[in-house]
Amino acid sequence: MAKRPSLEDRLVALREAAGDPHGAGAMAALRDALRSKTGVLVAAAAGAAAAHGVEALIAELPAAYQRLLERAVERDPGCRGKAAVVRALHDLDRWDDVFAHALGYVQLEPVWGGRVDAAAEVRAIAGYAYAHAGRSDALDALAGLLADPERSVRAAAARAIGDTGRTDATALLRFKVLTGDDEPEVLTACHGSLLALAAEASLRFAAAELDRGGDRAAAAALGLGESRLEAAVPVLTGWCDRDGGDVRAGFVALAVLRREPATAYLLDVVRRDDRLPRVRAAIEALATFRDDQAVVARVLDAAEASGDAAIRRFAREQLRVS
């Protein structure tokens, strides 16, 4: 009697089949995996279906998702299979009722001291699907995710709202910012989407948030930085120059902007500022891009121009230059 292949053996075979799904036996192996009730096998086959656009396999995806809802914690721990299916459908731009279910799916799994929801990624991908499909009910769906218990889902919802391209969504994002969130990542994502949807008005809104100070100000600063808008430069530099500004968050935001006026401002702080905490913060912010040799050279030149041996030494340490 032939020994049944182990899960590891099946995964190795699937990886080979995924490289050439039209090869001998590959299609049968991938289809069998999609029809299994084991999440990791479904995940491997779903990824191959999306990567190669194999219609015969793509047609199997919704049913594969449904099968993994049975004894889900046991058969698909971590939701690897279900997440792979919804991601594949989303990547292929194939709308399916799977997304409506995934939008509200929760899978509580036991961990030491309690239970954890393993389905956050599933809900987040479903939210992006609603946004990218141009659904008329997209904002309703994403409003629900903005109130999700999981931080990653709320942040994804905020980004997805920006992807809808709908300027009427700014009210929803502003409401989220003004009522607050325990996670700065969520507020940063809200500001990023606001700036993408309505730059001029959202610059003023972000500037007002900077004046509030604390985590809300830091989130607004990072949202401005991630926007890559040159108009954000004077907003951020003005904030950094005022007493009480969170200079570290502001300097990081200026570095992330990757705009020449922002970079020049930070280099000038290194070169001329006599307040060591500001100089160190500017170097740390610029060192985020230590893999960019042009940036490294400019920071080292600015540190040399400062005439301060301690600043030169700190710059070399942060840039990891021997």
C-alpha positions as CSV (number, residue, x, y, z in Angstrom):
1,M,0.0,0.0,0.0
2,A,1.5,3.3,-1.1
3,K,2.3,5.8,1.7
4,R,0.1,8.9,1.6
5,P,2.2,12.0,0.9
6,S,2.8,14.2,3.9
7,L,1.6,17.8,4.0
8,E,5.2,19.0,3.4
9,D,5.6,16.7,0.4
10,R,2.4,18.1,-1.1
11,L,3.5,21.6,-0.6
12,V,6.8,20.9,-2.3
13,A,4.9,19.4,-5.2
14,L,2.6,22.4,-5.3
15,R,5.5,24.8,-5.5
16,E,6.8,22.9,-8.5
17,A,3.4,22.8,-10.1
18,A,2.9,26.6,-9.5
19,G,6.0,27.3,-11.5
20,D,4.4,25.7,-14.6
21,P,0.7,25.1,-14.1
22,H,0.3,23.7,-17.6
23,G,3.0,21.1,-17.1
24,A,2.3,17.4,-16.8
25,G,0.2,16.7,-13.8
26,A,0.5,20.3,-12.5
27,M,-3.1,21.3,-13.2
28,A,-4.5,18.2,-11.5
29,A,-2.3,18.9,-8.4
30,L,-3.3,22.5,-8.2
31,R,-7.0,21.7,-8.6
32,D,-6.8,19.0,-6.0
33,A,-5.2,21.5,-3.6
34,L,-8.0,24.0,-4.2
35,R,-10.6,21.4,-3.5
36,S,-8.9,20.3,-0.3
37,K,-10.0,21.5,3.1
38,T,-6.5,22.5,4.2
39,G,-5.7,26.2,4.2
40,V,-2.0,26.0,3.4
41,L,-2.7,23.9,0.3
42,V,-5.5,26.2,-0.8
43,A,-3.2,29.2,-0.3
44,A,-0.5,27.7,-2.5
45,A,-2.9,26.9,-5.3
46,A,-4.7,30.2,-5.1
47,G,-1.5,32.1,-5.5
48,A,-0.6,30.1,-8.6
49,A,-4.1,30.6,-10.1
50,A,-3.7,34.4,-9.7
51,A,-0.1,34.6,-10.8
52,H,-0.7,32.7,-14.1
53,G,-4.4,33.7,-14.7
54,V,-5.5,30.1,-15.2
55,E,-9.2,30.3,-15.7
56,A,-9.9,26.7,-14.8
57,L,-8.4,27.3,-11.4
58,I,-9.8,30.8,-10.9
59,A,-13.3,29.3,-11.3
60,E,-12.5,27.1,-8.3
61,L,-11.6,30.0,-5.9
62,P,-15.1,30.9,-4.5
63,A,-15.9,27.3,-3.7
64,A,-12.4,26.9,-2.0
65,Y,-13.2,29.8,0.2
66,Q,-16.6,28.3,1.3
67,R,-15.0,24.9,2.1
68,L,-12.5,26.6,4.4
69,L,-15.4,28.0,6.6
70,E,-16.0,24.5,7.9
71,R,-14.0,23.8,11.0
72,A,-12.1,26.9,10.1
73,V,-9.8,27.1,13.1
74,E,-8.6,23.5,12.7
75,R,-8.3,23.4,8.9
76,D,-7.3,27.0,8.1
77,P,-5.5,28.4,11.2
78,G,-4.4,32.0,10.6
79,C,-6.8,32.2,7.7
80,R,-4.0,31.6,5.2
81,G,-6.2,29.9,2.7
82,K,-9.1,32.3,2.9
83,A,-6.8,35.3,2.7
84,A,-5.1,33.9,-0.3
85,V,-8.4,33.3,-2.1
86,V,-9.7,36.8,-1.5
87,R,-6.3,38.3,-2.4
88,A,-6.3,36.2,-5.6
89,L,-9.8,37.4,-6.6
90,H,-8.8,41.0,-5.8
91,D,-5.6,40.8,-7.7
92,L,-7.4,39.4,-10.7
93,D,-10.1,42.1,-10.4
94,R,-12.8,39.4,-10.2
95,W,-15.8,40.5,-8.1
96,D,-17.5,37.7,-6.2
97,D,-19.9,37.4,-3.3
98,V,-17.0,36.0,-1.4
99,F,-16.0,39.7,-0.7
100,A,-19.3,40.4,1.0
101,H,-18.8,37.5,3.4
102,A,-15.1,38.3,3.9
103,L,-15.9,41.9,4.8
104,G,-17.4,40.8,8.2
105,Y,-15.6,37.5,8.7
106,V,-14.1,36.9,12.2
107,Q,-12.1,33.8,13.2
108,L,-11.2,33.7,16.9
109,E,-8.3,31.3,17.6
110,P,-7.0,30.2,21.0
111,V,-3.8,31.8,22.3
112,W,-2.1,31.8,25.7
113,G,-4.5,33.7,28.0
114,G,-7.4,34.1,25.6
115,R,-8.3,34.2,21.9
116,V,-7.2,36.3,18.9
117,D,-8.9,37.2,15.7
118,A,-7.0,35.7,12.8
119,A,-9.2,37.1,10.0
120,A,-8.0,40.8,10.0
121,E,-6.2,40.4,6.7
122,V,-9.3,38.8,5.1
123,R,-11.4,41.8,6.1
124,A,-8.8,44.3,5.0
125,I,-8.4,42.7,1.5
126,A,-12.2,42.7,1.1
127,G,-12.3,46.4,1.9
128,Y,-9.7,47.1,-0.8
129,A,-11.8,45.0,-3.2
130,Y,-14.9,47.1,-2.5
131,A,-12.9,50.3,-3.1
132,H,-11.1,49.1,-6.3
133,A,-14.2,47.6,-7.8
134,G,-15.9,51.0,-7.7
135,R,-18.9,49.6,-5.8
136,S,-21.7,52.1,-5.1
137,D,-21.8,50.7,-1.5
138,A,-18.0,50.9,-1.0
139,L,-18.1,53.8,1.5
140,D,-20.7,52.0,3.6
141,A,-18.5,48.9,3.6
142,L,-15.4,50.9,4.5
143,A,-17.1,52.9,7.2
144,G,-17.7,49.6,9.0
145,L,-14.1,48.7,8.7
146,L,-13.0,52.1,10.1
147,A,-14.6,51.0,13.3
148,D,-13.0,47.5,13.3
149,P,-11.5,46.3,16.5
150,E,-8.2,45.5,14.7
151,R,-5.8,48.4,14.0
152,S,-4.5,46.9,10.8
153,V,-8.1,46.7,9.4
154,R,-8.9,50.3,10.4
155,A,-5.7,51.5,8.7
156,A,-6.4,49.5,5.6
157,A,-9.9,50.9,5.4
158,A,-8.6,54.5,5.6
159,R,-6.2,53.8,2.8
160,A,-8.9,52.1,0.7
161,I,-11.1,55.1,1.1
162,G,-8.4,57.2,-0.5
163,D,-8.2,54.6,-3.4
164,T,-11.9,55.1,-4.2
165,G,-11.1,58.6,-5.6
166,R,-14.4,59.9,-4.2
167,T,-14.0,63.4,-2.8
168,D,-17.3,63.0,-0.9
169,A,-15.4,60.4,1.3
170,T,-13.4,63.2,3.0
171,A,-16.1,63.8,5.5
172,L,-15.9,60.2,6.7
173,L,-12.1,60.5,7.1
174,R,-12.3,63.8,8.9
175,F,-14.8,62.4,11.3
176,K,-12.4,59.5,12.1
177,V,-9.6,61.9,12.7
178,L,-11.6,64.3,14.8
179,T,-13.1,61.6,17.0
180,G,-9.6,60.0,17.4
181,D,-8.1,56.6,17.4
182,D,-5.8,54.8,19.8
183,E,-3.4,53.9,17.0
184,P,-1.5,56.7,15.3
185,E,-1.1,54.5,12.2
186,V,-4.8,54.8,11.6
187,L,-4.8,58.6,11.8
188,T,-1.8,58.8,9.5
189,A,-3.6,56.7,6.9
190,C,-6.6,58.9,7.2
191,H,-4.5,62.0,6.6
192,G,-2.8,60.3,3.6
193,S,-6.1,59.6,2.0
194,L,-7.5,63.0,2.7
195,L,-4.5,64.6,1.0
196,A,-4.9,62.2,-2.0
197,L,-8.6,63.1,-2.4
198,A,-8.6,66.8,-1.7
199,A,-5.1,68.2,-1.3
200,E,-5.7,71.9,-0.7
201,A,-8.4,71.6,1.9
202,S,-6.7,68.7,3.6
203,L,-3.4,70.6,3.9
204,R,-5.3,73.2,6.0
205,F,-7.0,70.4,8.0
206,A,-3.7,68.7,8.7
207,A,-2.1,72.0,9.7
208,A,-4.9,72.4,12.3
209,E,-4.2,68.9,13.6
210,L,-0.5,69.8,14.0
211,D,-1.4,72.6,16.4
212,R,-3.2,70.1,18.6
213,G,0.1,68.4,19.5
214,G,0.7,64.9,20.8
215,D,0.0,61.8,18.8
216,R,-2.6,63.5,16.7
217,A,0.0,66.0,15.5
218,A,2.6,63.3,14.9
219,A,0.0,61.4,12.8
220,A,-0.8,64.5,10.7
221,A,2.9,65.2,10.2
222,L,3.5,61.6,8.9
223,G,0.5,61.8,6.7
224,L,1.8,65.0,5.2
225,G,5.2,63.4,4.7
226,E,3.8,60.3,2.9
227,S,1.7,62.6,0.6
228,R,4.9,63.6,-1.2
229,L,3.2,67.0,-1.9
230,E,5.6,69.9,-2.2
231,A,3.0,72.1,-0.7
232,A,3.4,70.2,2.5
233,V,7.0,71.5,3.0
234,P,6.1,75.0,4.4
235,V,3.4,73.5,6.6
236,L,5.9,71.1,8.2
237,T,8.8,73.4,8.4
238,G,6.7,76.1,10.0
239,W,5.5,73.6,12.6
240,C,9.1,72.4,13.3
241,D,10.2,76.0,13.8
242,R,7.6,76.8,16.3
243,D,8.2,76.1,20.0
244,G,6.4,73.0,21.2
245,G,6.5,71.2,17.8
246,D,7.3,67.5,17.9
247,V,10.5,68.0,16.0
248,R,11.3,64.2,15.6
249,A,8.0,63.5,13.9
250,G,8.2,66.6,11.8
251,F,11.8,65.9,10.7
252,V,10.9,62.3,9.8
253,A,7.9,63.6,7.8
254,L,10.2,66.1,5.9
255,A,12.6,63.3,5.1
256,V,9.9,61.0,3.9
257,L,8.6,63.7,1.6
258,R,11.7,63.3,-0.6
259,R,11.3,66.8,-1.9
260,E,14.4,69.0,-2.3
261,P,13.2,71.9,-0.2
262,A,12.5,69.5,2.7
263,T,15.9,67.8,2.4
264,A,17.6,71.1,2.2
265,Y,15.9,72.3,5.3
266,L,17.1,69.2,7.3
267,L,20.6,69.6,5.9
268,D,20.6,73.2,7.0
269,V,19.6,72.1,10.5
270,V,22.6,69.8,10.6
271,R,24.9,72.4,9.2
272,R,23.9,75.5,11.2
273,D,21.6,74.7,14.2
274,D,23.2,75.1,17.6
275,R,20.6,73.0,19.3
276,L,22.0,69.5,19.5
277,P,18.7,67.6,19.9
278,R,17.4,69.2,16.7
279,V,20.6,68.3,14.9
280,R,20.5,64.7,16.1
281,A,16.8,64.4,15.1
282,A,17.6,65.8,11.6
283,I,20.4,63.3,11.1
284,E,18.3,60.4,12.3
285,A,15.5,61.4,10.0
286,L,17.8,61.6,7.0
287,A,19.5,58.3,7.9
288,T,16.2,56.6,7.1
289,F,17.6,56.7,3.5
290,R,21.1,55.5,4.3
291,D,21.0,53.2,1.3
292,D,20.9,56.3,-0.9
293,Q,24.5,57.2,-1.4
294,A,23.6,60.7,-2.6
295,V,21.8,61.4,0.6
296,V,24.6,59.9,2.7
297,A,27.2,62.2,1.0
298,R,25.1,65.3,1.5
299,V,24.5,64.5,5.2
300,L,28.2,63.9,5.8
301,D,29.1,67.1,4.0
302,A,26.6,69.0,6.2
303,A,28.0,67.4,9.4
304,E,31.5,68.4,8.3
305,A,30.3,71.9,7.7
306,S,28.9,72.1,11.2
307,G,32.5,72.1,12.6
308,D,31.4,69.9,15.5
309,A,33.3,66.6,15.9
310,A,30.4,65.1,18.0
311,I,28.0,65.8,15.1
312,R,30.3,64.4,12.6
313,R,30.7,61.2,14.7
314,F,27.0,60.9,15.3
315,A,26.3,61.3,11.6
316,R,28.7,58.5,10.7
317,E,27.2,56.2,13.3
318,Q,23.7,56.8,12.1
319,L,24.6,56.4,8.4
320,R,26.7,53.3,9.3
321,V,29.8,54.8,7.6
322,S,33.1,53.4,8.9
